[in-house]
Structure formats: C-alpha cells, structure tokens
C-alpha cells in the first residue's frame, strides 16, 4: 500500500473477513487539509484510502463498517477532527455509502484515468513506463519535439501515442466528502474554505468525457473497465500486498 497509509482495518463477521478499510493521507497530506481549513494540519484528519466489502453482504454493511471505523478512531485517534474521503465518480460512484453514513458533500473536481483497449484502468501516477515509452515514440517521429523543453520527460501521454497504443484518456468527476468527529470539528465547518452541505450528487451527476485529436468529447455512459485485467499494472498489483489487520467486529 502507499507509504502514507497508517492503519489497516479489517471488518469481520464472526470469524470471516468481509471488508477492509485503510486510513492515512493522499499524495498531498498537508496541502489537502490547508485547502479546506486555515490553521489545520495533517494531525487533524485522516483520509480513507481504500475501502471494499464482499458484494454478497447486506446493503447497509458498508455504512455499518464506516460507523465502526468512526468509533475506532475516537478511541485510537482522539486527536483527529475529521474523516475525509473522495468518491470516484469516474468509476460510477456518486458516494451513496458516504451519504448514508451522514458525510457532508463539498463539491467535485475533474480527474483523469487511462483505459487500455482491453479495459484495464491505468492511473496516471502508475504510467511511468508508458511515459518513458512515449518519449521514445515522439523522438522517433519528431526529433525536435523536446528542443524547447526542459529534459526529455512526459508526464501526460500524448494523443498520438494514446491512439498508437489503443489507450483512451477518460475524464470524470471525483466527489469530496467529510465527516466531523466531534463538536469542535462541527464548529470548524462554518469556517471552512469549502461549502459543505447535504446536496449530495446522484447518478445523473456522473459525466464522462474522452480526449481526442479534436478535443474532449462527451461519452454516452461509463466506459468499460475490466477490474481483472493487469497487463500494465502487474508490477503494482504484485507489490501492493498487506497481511496486517486490526480487528474491527461488525456486529451484525
């Protein structure tokens, strides 16, 4: 898991592990909280990194897991003011689980992913090998491409390379959610740099667009993604293993 992941919580039904959730911070821990609240720091919040639950569990099980996580935090991380998270609208998730758990909504940002011709989702932060390949692709076809640039690096795959590889760059929304953990945190919400409310997004708020040589084009619906395909992500999948969990009884 990412090095900024600090806690790994396992959700058990009797002796069976049915869910898991990680707590820590994203790629910019301090910048995230400072953007939301003046004067706060990383010590004041945790962000949900990964959350999953067996699909055969009852409908409200994820909300119960979140409730258990909040209780665990109040005992083990009493200094935390907020539990913060994002819902991947780009993956077809408006955040119904967080809405059911009384999280407040704080707007959205646009985000991007790559999808291969086989349906594999490739996160831009995991595309270093493809970026290096893109450099050689451009040098071969346009020797002067990097002439006025600092070094021979590419951070976003170029459209001609995407077309060559059969990869699609997809744009979608990412929805922001927060849960105050105590009375002090609820008061701080009034001074936040973000307007938090209960106007939660729904399915019709999901939008997808794709890049093309003629600019961004709106898609009719969510593009196909095969969660089992690991052609480009094999190294990351094999490296990200974890066998340490803290017990969190579900109690249902």
N, C-alpha and C positions, 0 to 999 in steps of 0.2 A: 504494500500500500504506500501512498505518498508519505514522505517523512514527516509532514505536518499533521498526520493522523495520530492522535494521542490516546484514544480509547476505542476498544473494540467490544461492543456489547452483543451478546448472544441472547436471543429470545427463545425460551424453552416452554414447550407444552408437555408437562410431565418430564420425561427424560429425552424428549426429541427436540433437536434444534430446528425451529421452524422459521426463524427470522434473524436478521443481523443488521446492525447499525453502527456506523463509525462516527466519532466526534473528533474535531480538530479545527483546522483552518484551511482555507483555499490557498491559491497561489500568492495572494497579496493580503496577508492577515491584518496588518495594521492599516493599510490603505482602505480596506473594506469597512472597518468599523469607524474610522475617522470620517469617511464619506457620509456615513449615516448619522453619527453623533459627534459633535465637537467635545473634546476633552476625554473621550473614552479610548481604551487601548485593547490590545489582544486579550488581556487578563479578564476583560469584562464580558466575553462571549465565547461560545463555541459554535461552529458551523457543522451541520450534518454533511458528511462526505458521501457515504454510500448507505443505502437502505434497501433491503429486499426482504421478501417474505414468500413462503411457499404459496403458489396460486390456489391450492385446494383449501387454504384456511378461510374461515368465515369472513364476510365482507368488512366487518369493523375491526379486524385483528390488527391492522397497521396502526389505527388510531389508538388501540389499547397499548401497542408497543410504544408509541410516542408518549403516552401517558406514563408508562413505566420508566421511560428514559428521563422524563422531567423529574419524577420522584427520585430517581437515582442521582441526578445532577444536584438536586437540593441537598442531598446528604453528602455526596462525594466532591462536589464542586460548588460550595455555597457562595463563593465569590463571584460566580457568573451572573450577569444581569439578564442576558438574552440567549435564546437559542435561535439561530439564523439558518436559513436554507434557501435553495433555489429549486424550482420545479422545471424540468426540461420540456417546455412546450414543443421544442423541435422534435422531441420523441413522442409527441402526442399526449403529454401530461400537463393539464392546467393546474394541478396541485390539489385535487379533491381530498387527498389524505390529510394535507395540512389544513385545509378549510374545515374538515370535520373535527380536527383537533384544536380549533379556535385560534389558529395562527392568523396574524394580520397581513394584509396584502400591501405591497409597496411598489407596484409598477413593474415594468419589464425592460429588458434590454434585448437587442438583436444579437444572436450568436451564430456561429457557422460550424459546420462539420463537413467532412468529405465522405462520400459513399462510393464504393467501388462498383464495377459492373456486375459483381457477384453479390452485391448487397451488404458488404462489410462496412461498418461505420468506422471511420478513421478520424480521431480527434486531431485538430491542428497541432497540438503540443506533442503528438506522437508521430508526426510526419517528417522527422528529421532526415531519415533515409531517403524519403521521396523528394525532399527539398534538395538534397545533395545530387540526386539523380536529375532533378530539374535543371540544376546548374549546368551539368554536362550536356543536357539536351539543348539548352539555349546557346552554349558556346559552340556547339557543333553547327547550329543553323544560323546563329547571329554572333560571329566572333567579337563584334564591338558592343555587345549588349551591356557589359559591365564597365565600359570605358569611363563613364562619368559617375560611377557608383563607388562606394567605399567597400572594397573587397568583393569577392565572388560568392555572395551569400543570397539565398532566397528564403524568406520567412513565410510567404504565402505562394502556393503553387500557381503558376501562370496558366492562363486559359488554354493556350495551345498545348501545353504539357498535359493538362487535365483531359483534353479531347484525345490526345495521343494515347493516354493510359486507360481511357474509358471511365474516368472518375468524375463524379459530379460534386460540385461545391453547393451545399444547400444552406440557406438562411432560415432561421426560425426564431421564435421568441423564447426567452428564459424569464420565468416569473419569480419575483422576490417575495419572501415570506419571513416573518419574525414572530417570536413568542416571548413576551416579557415574563420573567421568572419570579418577580416579587413586586411589592408596592412601589419601591424606588424606581424600578425599571418602567412601570406603567406611567409614572410621572415624567420620566425622561422622554417618553414617546412624544409628548407635547412639544419638546424642544428639538425633535429630530429634524434633520435636513431633508428627510423623505416624508411624504404624506402617507401615513398608514391608515388603512380603512378595511371595511368588510365588503367592499365591492369586488368580490372575487371573480377572476376570469372563468369562463366556461368553455365548452367545446368549440363554440362558434368564434372564439377569440384566437384560435390556433390558425396560424398562417405560415405557409412555406413558399419560398422562392428559390430559384436556382440561378447560378451565374451562367452567362453565355457570352459569345463574342459581341452580342448586341446589347449587353447589359443584363440586369436582373429581370427574370420572368417569373410570374406567379404560377405556382403549381395548383392543380385541382384538389390535391389532398396530400396526406403524409406519404413520402416516398418509401419504397420497400426497403426494409433493413433486415438482414439475416443475422440474428444475435449469435449464431453458432459459427459463423464464418470468421476465420482468423488468418487469412493469407498475409496481411500486412502487420497484424498485431500479435503474431505468435510469440515474439520475444517478450513483449509486455505481459501477455497473459501468463506465460510460464514463470516470469519473475515475480509477479504480484501474488504471493501466497501468504496465508496467515493461519496459524494454528493456536492463537491465544485469544480466548474469550473470557469476559467477565459474566457470571451468571446473572440473568435477569428473568425470574419466573414470570410467565404471562398471566397465570391465574384465571384461566377460563376452562 
